[in-house]
C-alpha cells in the first residue's frame, strides 16, 4: 500500500468530513513563517500543525533538537482538530515532504493506520491553480485514542548496542558533507554514527517536487537486503522520516526511527564519532 495520495485525489476530497488535511509548512530558520503562510493561504479545510509547538517536545539535555512531543498533548490536539482513528489524514508542506513526513510518522507511531502524504507540495498545488482558502476551519471535536507502536522507535541505547550488529543497517539521512563531517552548520560536533550508510533524504524527490515511485526507491536502497532491520536518523529526527516513508514504499518492513538522531548522539561524551 502506498503512503502517498495524489493531488487529484486530495482535490476530490476537500469537503469530505472523513478526510482531514494537515498543513505542516515550517521553516527552521524562521519558526513563524509556517503559520503565517497558512493564515495567508492553504488548502480548503486544512488545519495546521507546527513542527516545534505540536510535533516536537521541549528541548532538554538529551533527546535532540526536536524531541518527540508529549503523547497526551498531541492526542488532545488531534482530537480538537477533529481527528480520530476513523479519519483519513493527508499531510502536506512546502519542504519536499520533510515536515509532512514527521507528521505522518508520528500519527503512525500513535497507532493511526490511515495517514498519507500528498504527492506534491503546496507550491505545486498553487501552480496548478487548485482551490485555496484563507479561512481557518472550525472542526467538530473527536476522540483520538493513541495506541503506541513501540516497534517504530528506538532509543539511544538501542542504537549504541546495535553498532556491531550485522543484521541491522543504520541510515544517516543528512546531506553528504554533514555525514562526512566536513561541515556542520547546526550541531556542535560534526560527523556521523560509526557504521552508518548515507542516503540523503532529498534524493527521494523528483525535480518536479513529487515523490519518486516505488521502483526508484527499490533501486536506491538495493544494497540493503529486504530482511534487514533498519534504523534511520538525521540531525534531529525530522528529515529521517522521508527516508522511512521511502523505505516503506520500497517494501522494507522493519524500519525504525532514532528520534533524537545526531543532535542527541553527540550529547553523550563517550559516544564514538565517525568521519570520512
Secondary structure, 3 states (H helix, E strand, C coil): CCCEECHHHHHHCCCCCCEEEEECCCECCECCHHHHHHHHCECCCCEECCCCCCCCCCCCCCCCCCCCCCHHHHHHHHHHCCCCCCCEEEEECCCCCHHHHHHHHHHHHCCCCCEEEECCCHHHHHHCCCCCECCCCCCCCCCCCCCCCHHHEECHHHHHHCCCCCCEEEEECCCHHHHHCCCCCCCCCCCECCCCEECCHHHHECCCCCECCHHHHHHHCCCCCCCCEEEEECCCCCCHHHHHHHHHHCCCCCEEEECCHHHHHCCCCCCCCECC
